[in-house]
Amino acid sequence: MSLRARFMDDLKTAMKAGQSEKVGTIRMITAKLKDVDIAGRAKGEDQVSDEAVIAMLRGMIKSRTESAAMYLKGGRPELAEKEEAEIAIIRDYLPPDLDDATLEAAVREAIERTDATSMKDMGKVMAALKEQFGAALNPASASPVVRARLSA
């Protein structure tokens, strides 16, 4: 089942169950998805791929994480909790992250495959990882591992 179909199915289920927070979050996701689709039309795409949708979801999580931190810093824990609840709902649509051992081994292999020797080669290594794992790769978790390996 595509992510788009899952959004619609989950929206219907949440509406029937009276889960207003989940309904609001899924509607926010679909609105953002429409914006991404409209931006993709300039490139000649009617609908963006599931990989682009996953990238959009990761961006939504990143912005909500930053907002939650600012709310906590500003003394608004109730708003931070709302952001955290939205993050939890959005995470349900992402593929599971790679475990540490798998990520470490993949980074080692990608560095060898691309003959990377310094931080200048980080882009090549990240591109190789993205090609290998596609949407399953979370760049936010892979980047520090690659950086640590190339700095050593």
N, CA, C and O atoms as a GROMACS GRO file, in nm:
protein
  608
    1MET      N    1   0.085  -0.118   0.000
    1MET     CA    2   0.000   0.000   0.000
    1MET      C    3   0.089   0.124   0.000
    1MET      O    4   0.184   0.134   0.078
    2SER      N    5   0.058   0.217  -0.088
    2SER     CA    6   0.137   0.339  -0.094
    2SER      C    7   0.110   0.426   0.029
    2SER      O    8   0.010   0.409   0.099
    3LEU      N    9   0.199   0.519   0.051
    3LEU     CA   10   0.182   0.608   0.166
    3LEU      C   11   0.056   0.693   0.152
    3LEU      O   12  -0.013   0.720   0.250
    4ARG      N   13   0.027   0.735   0.030
    4ARG     CA   14  -0.093   0.816   0.008
    4ARG      C   15  -0.219   0.741   0.049
    4ARG      O   16  -0.308   0.796   0.114
    5ALA      N   17  -0.226   0.613   0.010
    5ALA     CA   18  -0.342   0.532   0.046
    5ALA      C   19  -0.348   0.512   0.197
    5ALA      O   20  -0.456   0.512   0.256
    6ARG      N   21  -0.231   0.493   0.258
    6ARG     CA   22  -0.228   0.478   0.404
    6ARG      C   23  -0.277   0.603   0.475
    6ARG      O   24  -0.350   0.594   0.574
    7PHE      N   25  -0.237   0.720   0.423
    7PHE     CA   26  -0.285   0.845   0.484
    7PHE      C   27  -0.437   0.851   0.482
    7PHE      O   28  -0.500   0.882   0.583
    8MET      N   29  -0.495   0.820   0.367
    8MET     CA   30  -0.641   0.826   0.354
    8MET      C   31  -0.711   0.723   0.442
    8MET      O   32  -0.810   0.754   0.508
    9ASP      N   33  -0.659   0.600   0.444
    9ASP     CA   34  -0.719   0.495   0.527
    9ASP      C   35  -0.711   0.532   0.675
    9ASP      O   36  -0.808   0.517   0.749
   10ASP      N   37  -0.593   0.579   0.717
   10ASP     CA   38  -0.575   0.616   0.857
   10ASP      C   39  -0.660   0.737   0.894
   10ASP      O   40  -0.708   0.746   1.007
   11LEU      N   41  -0.678   0.829   0.800
   11LEU     CA   42  -0.762   0.945   0.825
   11LEU      C   43  -0.907   0.902   0.850
   11LEU      O   44  -0.971   0.947   0.944
   12LYS      N   45  -0.957   0.815   0.764
   12LYS     CA   46  -1.094   0.765   0.782
   12LYS      C   47  -1.110   0.692   0.914
   12LYS      O   48  -1.208   0.713   0.986
   13THR      N   49  -1.013   0.607   0.947
   13THR     CA   50  -1.019   0.531   1.072
   13THR      C   51  -1.015   0.624   1.193
   13THR      O   52  -1.092   0.607   1.287
   14ALA      N   53  -0.928   0.724   1.189
   14ALA     CA   54  -0.916   0.818   1.301
   14ALA      C   55  -1.043   0.901   1.315
   14ALA      O   56  -1.085   0.932   1.426
   15MET      N   57  -1.104   0.938   1.203
   15MET     CA   58  -1.228   1.016   1.209
   15MET      C   59  -1.340   0.933   1.272
   15MET      O   60  -1.414   0.983   1.356
   16LYS      N   61  -1.350   0.807   1.230
   16LYS     CA   62  -1.453   0.720   1.287
   16LYS      C   63  -1.430   0.694   1.435
   16LYS      O   64  -1.526   0.680   1.511
   17ALA      N   65  -1.304   0.688   1.477
   17ALA     CA   66  -1.270   0.661   1.616
   17ALA      C   67  -1.273   0.788   1.702
   17ALA      O   68  -1.260   0.780   1.824
   18GLY      N   69  -1.290   0.904   1.640
   18GLY     CA   70  -1.295   1.030   1.715
   18GLY      C   71  -1.159   1.074   1.768
   18GLY      O   72  -1.153   1.142   1.871
   19GLN      N   73  -1.052   1.038   1.700
   19GLN     CA   74  -0.917   1.076   1.741
   19GLN      C   75  -0.881   1.209   1.676
   19GLN      O   76  -0.816   1.213   1.572
   20SER      N   77  -0.922   1.316   1.738
   20SER     CA   78  -0.908   1.448   1.676
   20SER      C   79  -0.762   1.489   1.655
   20SER      O   80  -0.731   1.554   1.556
   21GLU      N   81  -0.672   1.452   1.747
   21GLU     CA   82  -0.531   1.488   1.731
   21GLU      C   83  -0.472   1.419   1.608
   21GLU      O   84  -0.400   1.481   1.529
   22LYS      N   85  -0.504   1.292   1.593
   22LYS     CA   86  -0.451   1.216   1.479
   22LYS      C   87  -0.512   1.268   1.348
   22LYS      O   88  -0.442   1.278   1.247
   23VAL      N   89  -0.641   1.300   1.350
   23VAL     CA   90  -0.706   1.355   1.232
   23VAL      C   91  -0.637   1.485   1.190
   23VAL      O   92  -0.608   1.505   1.072
   24GLY      N   93  -0.611   1.572   1.286
   24GLY     CA   94  -0.546   1.699   1.257
   24GLY      C   95  -0.406   1.681   1.199
   24GLY      O   96  -0.367   1.751   1.106
   25THR      N   97  -0.332   1.587   1.256
   25THR     CA   98  -0.196   1.563   1.208
   25THR      C   99  -0.197   1.505   1.067
   25THR      O  100  -0.118   1.546   0.982
   26ILE      N  101  -0.285   1.410   1.041
   26ILE     CA  102  -0.290   1.349   0.908
   26ILE      C  103  -0.336   1.452   0.806
   26ILE      O  104  -0.287   1.454   0.693
   27ARG      N  105  -0.429   1.536   0.843
   27ARG     CA  106  -0.472   1.643   0.750
   27ARG      C  107  -0.357   1.738   0.721
   27ARG      O  108  -0.341   1.786   0.608
   28MET      N  109  -0.276   1.765   0.822
   28MET     CA  110  -0.159   1.852   0.804
   28MET      C  111  -0.060   1.785   0.708
   28MET      O  112   0.000   1.851   0.623
   29ILE      N  113  -0.043   1.653   0.722
   29ILE     CA  114   0.046   1.579   0.633
   29ILE      C  115  -0.005   1.585   0.489
   29ILE      O  116   0.072   1.610   0.397
   30THR      N  117  -0.134   1.564   0.471
   30THR     CA  118  -0.189   1.564   0.334
   30THR      C  119  -0.183   1.704   0.272
   30THR      O  120  -0.165   1.717   0.152
   31ALA      N  121  -0.199   1.807   0.354
   31ALA     CA  122  -0.188   1.943   0.302
   31ALA      C  123  -0.045   1.970   0.256
   31ALA      O  124  -0.023   2.029   0.150
   32LYS      N  125   0.052   1.928   0.336
   32LYS     CA  126   0.192   1.945   0.299
   32LYS      C  127   0.223   1.865   0.174
   32LYS      O  128   0.299   1.909   0.088
   33LEU      N  129   0.164   1.745   0.164
   33LEU     CA  130   0.185   1.660   0.048
   33LEU      C  131   0.132   1.726  -0.080
   33LEU      O  132   0.193   1.716  -0.186
   34LYS      N  133   0.018   1.794  -0.069
   34LYS     CA  134  -0.036   1.866  -0.185
   34LYS      C  135   0.060   1.977  -0.229
   34LYS      O  136   0.080   1.999  -0.348
   35ASP      N  137   0.118   2.046  -0.130
   35ASP     CA  138   0.216   2.151  -0.163
   35ASP      C  139   0.337   2.092  -0.235
   35ASP      O  140   0.387   2.149  -0.332
   36VAL      N  141   0.384   1.976  -0.187
   36VAL     CA  142   0.499   1.911  -0.249
   36VAL      C  143   0.464   1.864  -0.390
   36VAL      O  144   0.545   1.875  -0.482
   37ASP      N  145   0.342   1.812  -0.407
   37ASP     CA  146   0.297   1.769  -0.540
   37ASP      C  147   0.293   1.888  -0.637
   37ASP      O  148   0.335   1.877  -0.752
   38ILE      N  149   0.242   2.000  -0.589
   38ILE     CA  150   0.234   2.120  -0.673
   38ILE      C  151   0.374   2.166  -0.712
   38ILE      O  152   0.397   2.205  -0.826
   39ALA      N  153   0.467   2.162  -0.618
   39ALA     CA  154   0.605   2.200  -0.649
   39ALA      C  155   0.666   2.101  -0.747
   39ALA      O  156   0.750   2.139  -0.830
   40GLY      N  157   0.627   1.975  -0.740
   40GLY     CA  158   0.679   1.873  -0.830
   40GLY      C  159   0.627   1.887  -0.971
   40GLY      O  160   0.690   1.839  -1.065
   41ARG      N  161   0.514   1.952  -0.988
   41ARG     CA  162   0.459   1.972  -1.123
   41ARG      C  163   0.552   2.055  -1.210
   41ARG      O  164   0.554   2.039  -1.332
   42ALA      N  165   0.628   2.141  -1.148
   42ALA     CA  166   0.723   2.222  -1.224
   42ALA      C  167   0.830   2.133  -1.287
   42ALA      O  168   0.889   2.168  -1.389
   43LYS      N  169   0.852   2.016  -1.226
   43LYS     CA  170   0.950   1.920  -1.280
   43LYS      C  171   0.883   1.818  -1.370
   43LYS      O  172   0.949   1.726  -1.419
   44GLY      N  173   0.753   1.833  -1.392
   44GLY     CA  174   0.682   1.743  -1.481
   44GLY      C  175   0.625   1.620  -1.413
   44GLY      O  176   0.585   1.525  -1.481
   45GLU      N  177   0.619   1.619  -1.280
   45GLU     CA  178   0.564   1.506  -1.206
   45GLU      C  179   0.422   1.539  -1.160
   45GLU      O  180   0.399   1.647  -1.105
   46ASP      N  181   0.327   1.448  -1.182
   46ASP     CA  182   0.192   1.469  -1.129
   46ASP      C  183   0.190   1.447  -0.978
   46ASP      O  184   0.135   1.527  -0.903
   47GLN      N  185   0.253   1.338  -0.937
   47GLN     CA  186   0.265   1.307  -0.794
   47GLN      C  187   0.410   1.271  -0.766
   47GLN      O  188   0.474   1.201  -0.844
   48VAL      N  189   0.460   1.320  -0.654
   48VAL     CA  190   0.597   1.288  -0.617
   48VAL      C  191   0.605   1.143  -0.570
   48VAL      O  192   0.504   1.084  -0.532
   49SER      N  193   0.724   1.087  -0.572
   49SER     CA  194   0.744   0.947  -0.534
   49SER      C  195   0.731   0.930  -0.383
   49SER      O  196   0.731   1.027  -0.308
   50ASP      N  197   0.721   0.804  -0.342
   50ASP     CA  198   0.715   0.775  -0.198
   50ASP      C  199   0.844   0.819  -0.129
   50ASP      O  200   0.840   0.859  -0.012
   51GLU      N  201   0.957   0.814  -0.199
   51GLU     CA  202   1.082   0.860  -0.138
   51GLU      C  203   1.076   1.010  -0.109
   51GLU      O  204   1.126   1.054  -0.006
   52ALA      N  205   1.015   1.086  -0.198
   52ALA     CA  206   1.000   1.230  -0.175
   52ALA      C  207   0.903   1.254  -0.059
   52ALA      O  208   0.920   1.348   0.019
   53VAL      N  209   0.801   1.170  -0.047
   53VAL     CA  210   0.706   1.182   0.064
   53VAL      C  211   0.778   1.154   0.196
   53VAL      O  212   0.756   1.223   0.295
   54ILE      N  213   0.864   1.053   0.196
   54ILE     CA  214   0.939   1.020   0.318
   54ILE      C  215   1.032   1.134   0.355
   54ILE      O  216   1.045   1.168   0.473
   55ALA      N  217   1.096   1.195   0.257
   55ALA     CA  218   1.182   1.311   0.283
   55ALA      C  219   1.099   1.425   0.341
   55ALA      O  220   1.144   1.495   0.432
   56MET      N  221   0.978   1.444   0.289
   56MET     CA  222   0.888   1.547   0.341
   56MET      C  223   0.854   1.518   0.487
   56MET      O  224   0.855   1.609   0.570
   57LEU      N  225   0.823   1.393   0.518
   57LEU     CA  226   0.788   1.355   0.655
   57LEU      C  227   0.905   1.377   0.749
   57LEU      O  228   0.888   1.424   0.862
   58ARG      N  229   1.026   1.343   0.703
   58ARG     CA  230   1.144   1.366   0.787
   58ARG      C  231   1.164   1.516   0.813
   58ARG      O  232   1.203   1.556   0.922
   59GLY      N  233   1.138   1.597   0.712
   59GLY     CA  234   1.147   1.742   0.730
   59GLY      C  235   1.044   1.793   0.830
   59GLY      O  236   1.072   1.883   0.909
   60MET      N  237   0.924   1.735   0.825
   60MET     CA  238   0.820   1.774   0.920
   60MET      C  239   0.861   1.738   1.062
   60MET      O  240   0.837   1.814   1.156
   61ILE      N  241   0.923   1.623   1.078
   61ILE     CA  242   0.969   1.581   1.211
   61ILE      C  243   1.078   1.675   1.260
   61ILE      O  244   1.080   1.715   1.376
   62LYS      N  245   1.169   1.710   1.172
   62LYS     CA  246   1.279   1.800   1.210
   62LYS      C  247   1.226   1.935   1.257
   62LYS      O  248   1.270   1.987   1.360
   63SER      N  249   1.131   1.991   1.183
   63SER     CA  250   1.079   2.123   1.222
   63SER      C  251   1.001   2.114   1.354
   63SER      O  252   1.007   2.207   1.435
   64ARG      N  253   0.930   2.003   1.376
   64ARG     CA  254   0.856   1.989   1.501
   64ARG      C  255   0.948   1.966   1.619
   64ARG      O  256   0.920   2.010   1.730
   65THR      N  257   1.058   1.896   1.595
   65THR     CA  258   1.157   1.876   1.702
   65THR      C  259   1.217   2.009   1.744
   65THR      O  260   1.233   2.036   1.863
   66GLU      N  261   1.250   2.092   1.646
   66GLU     CA  262   1.304   2.225   1.676
   66GLU      C  263   1.201   2.310   1.750
   66GLU      O  264   1.236   2.382   1.844
   67SER      N  265   1.076   2.303   1.706
   67SER     CA  266   0.970   2.380   1.772
   67SER      C  267   0.951   2.335   1.916
   67SER      O  268   0.936   2.417   2.006
   68ALA      N  269   0.952   2.204   1.938
   68ALA     CA  270   0.933   2.151   2.074
   68ALA      C  271   1.045   2.200   2.166
   68ALA      O  272   1.020   2.234   2.281
   69ALA      N  273   1.167   2.202   2.115
   69ALA     CA  274   1.280   2.250   2.195
   69ALA      C  275   1.262   2.397   2.230
   69ALA      O  276   1.290   2.438   2.343
   70MET      N  277   1.216   2.476   2.133
   70MET     CA  278   1.194   2.619   2.160
   70MET      C  279   1.080   2.640   2.260
   70MET      O  280   1.088   2.727   2.346
   71TYR      N  281   0.975   2.560   2.248
   71TYR     CA  282   0.864   2.571   2.342
   71TYR      C  283   0.909   2.538   2.484
   71TYR      O  284   0.870   2.605   2.579
   72LEU      N  285   0.989   2.434   2.497
   72LEU     CA  286   1.039   2.397   2.631
   72LEU      C  287   1.129   2.507   2.686
   72LEU      O  288   1.121   2.541   2.804
   73LYS      N  289   1.213   2.563   2.600
   73LYS     CA  290   1.302   2.670   2.642
   73LYS      C  291   1.222   2.794   2.682
   73LYS      O  292   1.260   2.868   2.773
   74GLY      N  293   1.110   2.815   2.615
   74GLY     CA  294   1.026   2.931   2.643
   74GLY      C  295   0.925   2.909   2.754
   74GLY      O  296   0.843   2.996   2.783
   75GLY      N  297   0.930   2.792   2.818
   75GLY     CA  298   0.839   2.765   2.928
   75GLY      C  299   0.698   2.729   2.886
   75GLY      O  300   0.603   2.758   2.959
   76ARG      N  301   0.682   2.666   2.771
   76ARG     CA  302   0.550   2.625   2.722
   76ARG      C  303   0.546   2.474   2.701
   76ARG      O  304   0.538   2.428   2.587
   77PRO      N  305   0.551   2.395   2.808
   77PRO     CA  306   0.557   2.250   2.794
   77PRO      C  307   0.433   2.190   2.727
   77PRO      O  308   0.443   2.084   2.664
   78GLU      N  309   0.319   2.254   2.740
   78GLU     CA  310   0.197   2.200   2.678
   78GLU      C  311   0.205   2.205   2.526
   78GLU      O  312   0.156   2.114   2.458
   79LEU      N  313   0.268   2.310   2.472
   79LEU     CA  314   0.287   2.318   2.327
   79LEU      C  315   0.395   2.220   2.281
   79LEU      O  316   0.385   2.163   2.172
   80ALA      N  317   0.496   2.200   2.364
   80ALA     CA  318   0.600   2.102   2.330
   80ALA      C  319   0.541   1.961   2.326
   80ALA      O  320   0.578   1.882   2.240
   81GLU      N  321   0.451   1.930   2.418
   81GLU     CA  322   0.386   1.799   2.419
   81GLU      C  323   0.303   1.778   2.293
   81GLU      O  324   0.299   1.668   2.238
   82LYS      N  325   0.237   1.883   2.246
   82LYS     CA  326   0.159   1.874   2.123
   82LYS      C  327   0.250   1.842   2.005
   82LYS      O  328   0.216   1.759   1.921
   83GLU      N  329   0.364   1.908   1.998
   83GLU     CA  330   0.460   1.883   1.891
   83GLU      C  331   0.511   1.739   1.898
   83GLU      O  332   0.524   1.672   1.796
   84GLU      N  333   0.540   1.692   2.019
   84GLU     CA  334   0.590   1.555   2.036
   84GLU      C  335   0.484   1.453   1.994
   84GLU      O  336   0.517   1.350   1.937
   85ALA      N  337   0.358   1.482   2.022
   85ALA     CA  338   0.250   1.392   1.981
   85ALA      C  339   0.241   1.386   1.828
   85ALA      O  340   0.219   1.279   1.772
   86GLU      N  341   0.257   1.500   1.763
   86GLU     CA  342   0.256   1.503   1.616
   86GLU      C  343   0.375   1.425   1.560
   86GLU      O  344   0.362   1.354   1.460
   87ILE      N  345   0.490   1.438   1.624
   87ILE     CA  346   0.609   1.365   1.579
   87ILE      C  347   0.583   1.215   1.586
   87ILE      O  348   0.620   1.141   1.494
   88ALA      N  349   0.521   1.169   1.693
   88ALA     CA  350   0.493   1.026   1.710
   88ALA      C  351   0.401   0.975   1.598
   88ALA      O  352   0.422   0.866   1.546
   89ILE      N  353   0.302   1.054   1.562
   89ILE     CA  354   0.210   1.014   1.455
   89ILE      C  355   0.282   1.010   1.321
   89ILE      O  356   0.264   0.917   1.243
   90ILE      N  357   0.363   1.111   1.294
   90ILE     CA  358   0.436   1.118   1.167
   90ILE      C  359   0.535   1.003   1.156
   90ILE      O  360   0.551   0.944   1.049
   91ARG      N  361   0.602   0.969   1.268
   91ARG     CA  362   0.700   0.859   1.266
   91ARG      C  363   0.639   0.726   1.226
   91ARG      O  364   0.708   0.640   1.172
   92ASP      N  365   0.510   0.708   1.251
   92ASP     CA  366   0.443   0.582   1.214
   92ASP      C  367   0.448   0.557   1.064
   92ASP      O  368   0.435   0.443   1.020
   93TYR      N  369   0.465   0.661   0.986
   93TYR     CA  370   0.465   0.647   0.840
   93TYR      C  371   0.606   0.629   0.782
   93TYR      O  372   0.620   0.603   0.662
   94LEU      N  373   0.707   0.644   0.864
   94LEU     CA  374   0.845   0.630   0.816
   94LEU      C  375   0.890   0.484   0.827
   94LEU      O  376   0.847   0.412   0.916
   95PRO      N  377   0.977   0.442   0.736
   95PRO     CA  378   1.033   0.307   0.750
   95PRO      C  379   1.121   0.303   0.874
   95PRO      O  380   1.174   0.406   0.917
   96PRO      N  381   1.138   0.186   0.933
   96PRO     CA  382   1.221   0.178   1.054
   96PRO      C  383   1.365   0.217   1.023
   96PRO      O  384   1.417   0.186   0.916
   97ASP      N  385   1.429   0.285   1.116
   97ASP     CA  386   1.568   0.325   1.098
   97ASP      C  387   1.658   0.201   1.102
   97ASP      O  388   1.623   0.100   1.163
   98LEU      N  389   1.772   0.212   1.037
   98LEU     CA  390   1.870   0.104   1.040
   98LEU      C  391   1.929   0.095   1.180
   98LEU      O  392   1.951   0.197   1.245
   99ASP      N  393   1.955  -0.027   1.227
   99ASP     CA  394   2.017  -0.039   1.359
   99ASP      C  395   2.163   0.005   1.350
   99ASP      O  396   2.219   0.015   1.241
  100ASP      N  397   2.223   0.031   1.465
  100ASP     CA  398   2.359   0.088   1.469
  100ASP      C  399   2.462   0.000   1.400
  100ASP      O  400   2.547   0.050   1.328
  101ALA      N  401   2.455  -0.132   1.423
  101ALA     CA  402   2.554  -0.222   1.364
  101ALA      C  403   2.543  -0.223   1.211
  101ALA      O  404   2.645  -0.220   1.142
  102THR      N  405   2.421  -0.228   1.160
  102THR     CA  406   2.400  -0.227   1.014
  102THR      C  407   2.449  -0.097   0.954
  102THR      O  408   2.514  -0.096   0.849
  103LEU      N  409   2.416   0.014   1.019
  103LEU     CA  410   2.458   0.145   0.970
  103LEU      C  411   2.609   0.156   0.970
  103LEU      O  412   2.668   0.205   0.873
  104GLU      N  413   2.673   0.112   1.077
  104GLU     CA  414   2.819   0.119   1.088
  104GLU      C  415   2.885   0.037   0.977
  104GLU      O  416   2.980   0.083   0.913
  105ALA      N  417   2.835  -0.084   0.953
  105ALA     CA  418   2.891  -0.170   0.849
  105ALA      C  419   2.869  -0.109   0.710
  105ALA      O  420   2.958  -0.113   0.625
  106ALA      N  421   2.751  -0.053   0.688
  106ALA     CA  422   2.720   0.008   0.558
  106ALA      C  423   2.809   0.130   0.533
  106ALA      O  424   2.853   0.152   0.420
  107VAL      N  425   2.834   0.208   0.637
  107VAL     CA  426   2.920   0.326   0.622
  107VAL      C  427   3.062   0.281   0.588
  107VAL      O  428   3.126   0.338   0.499
  108ARG      N  429   3.112   0.179   0.659
  108ARG     CA  430   3.245   0.128   0.630
  108ARG      C  431   3.256   0.082   0.484
  108ARG      O  432   3.352   0.113   0.414
  109GLU      N  433   3.155   0.008   0.439
  109GLU     CA  434   3.154  -0.043   0.302
  109GLU      C  435   3.147   0.071   0.201
  109GLU      O  436   3.216   0.068   0.100
  110ALA      N  437   3.062   0.171   0.228
  110ALA     CA  438   3.047   0.283   0.135
  110ALA      C  439   3.176   0.365   0.126
  110ALA      O  440   3.210   0.414   0.019
  111ILE      N  441   3.246   0.379   0.236
  111ILE     CA  442   3.373   0.452   0.235
  111ILE      C  443   3.475   0.377   0.149
  111ILE      O  444   3.549   0.438   0.072
  112GLU      N  445   3.479   0.244   0.164
  112GLU     CA  446   3.572   0.165   0.083
  112GLU      C  447   3.534   0.171  -0.065
  112GLU      O  448   3.620   0.185  -0.152
  113ARG      N  449   3.403   0.160  -0.093
  113ARG     CA  450   3.355   0.157  -0.231
  113ARG      C  451   3.383   0.288  -0.304
  113ARG      O  452   3.413   0.288  -0.423
  114THR      N  453   3.373   0.400  -0.232
  114THR     CA  454   3.393   0.531  -0.295
  114THR      C  455   3.536   0.582  -0.282
  114THR      O  456   3.568   0.691  -0.330
  115ASP      N  457   3.621   0.504  -0.216
  115ASP     CA  458   3.760   0.545  -0.191
  115ASP      C  459   3.768   0.680  -0.120
  115ASP      O  460   3.853   0.763  -0.152
  116ALA      N  461   3.679   0.700  -0.025
  116ALA     CA  462   3.676   0.825   0.050
  116ALA      C  463   3.790   0.828   0.150
  116ALA      O  464   3.820   0.728   0.216
  117THR      N  465   3.853   0.944   0.162
  117THR     CA  466   3.967   0.956   0.254
  117THR      C  467   3.953   1.074   0.350
  117THR      O  468   4.019   1.077   0.454
  118SER      N  469   3.870   1.171   0.316
  118SER     CA  470   3.859   1.290   0.401
  118SER      C  471   3.716   1.341   0.401
  118SER      O  472   3.628   1.287   0.333
  119MET      N  473   3.694   1.445   0.479
  119MET     CA  474   3.561   1.504   0.489
  119MET      C  475   3.513   1.559   0.356
  119MET      O  476   3.392   1.575   0.335
  120LYS      N  477   3.604   1.587   0.265
  120LYS     CA  478   3.566   1.636   0.133
  120LYS      C  479   3.484   1.532   0.056
  120LYS      O  480   3.408   1.566  -0.034
  121ASP      N  481   3.502   1.405   0.094
  121ASP     CA  482   3.434   1.295   0.026
  121ASP      C  483   3.301   1.256   0.092
  121ASP      O  484   3.239   1.157   0.053
  122MET      N  485   3.258   1.332   0.190
  122MET     CA  486   3.136   1.296   0.263
  122MET      C  487   3.015   1.288   0.170
  122MET      O  488   2.931   1.199   0.186
  123GLY      N  489   3.004   1.378   0.077
  123GLY     CA  490   2.891   1.377  -0.017
  123GLY      C  491   2.886   1.250  -0.100
  123GLY      O  492   2.778   1.195  -0.124
  124LYS      N  493   3.003   1.202  -0.143
  124LYS     CA  494   3.008   1.078  -0.220
  124LYS      C  495   2.961   0.959  -0.135
  124LYS      O  496   2.887   0.873  -0.183
  125VAL      N  497   3.004   0.956  -0.010
  125VAL     CA  498   2.968   0.846   0.079
  125VAL      C  499   2.817   0.849   0.107
  125VAL      O  500   2.751   0.745   0.104
  126MET      N  501   2.764   0.966   0.136
  126MET     CA  502   2.620   0.978   0.164
  126MET      C  503   2.539   0.940   0.041
  126MET      O  504   2.434   0.875   0.053
  127ALA      N  505   2.585   0.978  -0.078
  127ALA     CA  506   2.515   0.943  -0.201
  127ALA      C  507   2.515   0.791  -0.221
  127ALA      O  508   2.415   0.733  -0.262
  128ALA      N  509   2.628   0.727  -0.191
  128ALA     CA  510   2.636   0.581  -0.204
  128ALA      C  511   2.542   0.513  -0.105
  128ALA      O  512   2.477   0.414  -0.140
  129LEU      N  513   2.534   0.565   0.017
  129LEU     CA  514   2.443   0.508   0.117
  129LEU      C  515   2.297   0.527   0.074
  129LEU      O  516   2.216   0.436   0.088
  130LYS      N  517   2.266   0.644   0.023
  130LYS     CA  518   2.129   0.671  -0.021
  130LYS      C  519   2.090   0.582  -0.138
  130LYS      O  520   1.977   0.535  -0.146
  131GLU      N  521   2.185   0.558  -0.227
  131GLU     CA  522   2.160   0.469  -0.341
  131GLU      C  523   2.136   0.326  -0.292
  131GLU      O  524   2.051   0.255  -0.347
  132GLN      N  525   2.210   0.285  -0.191
  132GLN     CA  526   2.199   0.149  -0.140
  132GLN      C  527   2.070   0.127  -0.061
  132GLN      O  528   2.004   0.025  -0.078
  133PHE      N  529   2.035   0.223   0.025
  133PHE     CA  530   1.922   0.203   0.116
  133PHE      C  531   1.796   0.280   0.079
  133PHE      O  532   1.688   0.247   0.128
  134GLY      N  533   1.808   0.379  -0.004
  134GLY     CA  534   1.691   0.457  -0.045
  134GLY      C  535   1.623   0.523   0.073
  134GLY      O  536   1.688   0.589   0.154
  135ALA      N  537   1.492   0.506   0.082
  135ALA     CA  538   1.413   0.573   0.184
  135ALA      C  539   1.439   0.519   0.324
  135ALA      O  540   1.408   0.587   0.422
  136ALA      N  541   1.496   0.400   0.336
  136ALA     CA  542   1.522   0.342   0.467
  136ALA      C  543   1.636   0.414   0.540
  136ALA      O  544   1.649   0.402   0.662
  137LEU      N  545   1.715   0.489   0.467
  137LEU     CA  546   1.827   0.561   0.527
  137LEU      C  547   1.780   0.694   0.583
  137LEU      O  548   1.720   0.775   0.513
  138ASN      N  549   1.807   0.715   0.710
  138ASN     CA  550   1.778   0.844   0.772
  138ASN      C  551   1.907   0.924   0.770
  138ASN      O  552   2.000   0.894   0.845
  139PRO      N  553   1.915   1.027   0.685
  139PRO     CA  554   2.039   1.103   0.674
  139PRO      C  555   2.084   1.166   0.807
  139PRO      O  556   2.203   1.184   0.830
  140ALA      N  557   1.989   1.199   0.892
  140ALA     CA  558   2.023   1.261   1.019
  140ALA      C  559   2.099   1.165   1.111
  140ALA      O  560   2.181   1.209   1.192
  141SER      N  561   2.073   1.036   1.100
  141SER     CA  562   2.146   0.940   1.182
  141SER      C  563   2.272   0.889   1.112
  141SER      O  564   2.368   0.850   1.178
  142ALA      N  565   2.271   0.888   0.980
  142ALA     CA  566   2.387   0.839   0.905
  142ALA      C  567   2.500   0.943   0.901
  142ALA      O  568   2.617   0.906   0.905
  143SER      N  569   2.466   1.067   0.892
  143SER     CA  570   2.565   1.174   0.877
  143SER      C  571   2.670   1.175   0.989
  143SER      O  572   2.789   1.184   0.959
  144PRO      N  573   2.630   1.168   1.117
  144PRO     CA  574   2.733   1.168   1.222
  144PRO      C  575   2.827   1.047   1.216
  144PRO      O  576   2.945   1.059   1.248
  145VAL      N  577   2.775   0.932   1.174
  145VAL     CA  578   2.858   0.812   1.164
  145VAL      C  579   2.960   0.830   1.052
  145VAL      O  580   3.077   0.797   1.068
  146VAL      N  581   2.914   0.882   0.937
  146VAL     CA  582   3.006   0.906   0.826
  146VAL      C  583   3.110   1.009   0.866
  146VAL      O  584   3.229   0.993   0.838
  147ARG      N  585   3.066   1.115   0.930
  147ARG     CA  586   3.158   1.221   0.973
  147ARG      C  587   3.265   1.166   1.068
  147ARG      O  588   3.383   1.198   1.055
  148ALA      N  589   3.224   1.084   1.163
  148ALA     CA  590   3.318   1.026   1.260
  148ALA      C  591   3.419   0.935   1.190
  148ALA      O  592   3.537   0.937   1.223
  149ARG      N  593   3.373   0.856   1.094
  149ARG     CA  594   3.462   0.765   1.022
  149ARG      C  595   3.562   0.842   0.937
  149ARG      O  596   3.680   0.807   0.932
  150LEU      N  597   3.516   0.947   0.870
  150LEU     CA  598   3.606   1.022   0.781
  150LEU      C  599   3.702   1.111   0.860
  150LEU      O  600   3.809   1.146   0.809
  151SER      N  601   3.666   1.147   0.981
  151SER     CA  602   3.753   1.233   1.063
  151SER      C  603   3.862   1.152   1.130
  151SER      O  604   3.967   1.206   1.166
  152ALA      N  605   3.838   1.022   1.148
  152ALA     CA  606   3.933   0.939   1.221
  152ALA      C  607   4.057   0.907   1.140
  152ALA      O  608   4.146   0.837   1.189
   0.00000   0.00000   0.00000
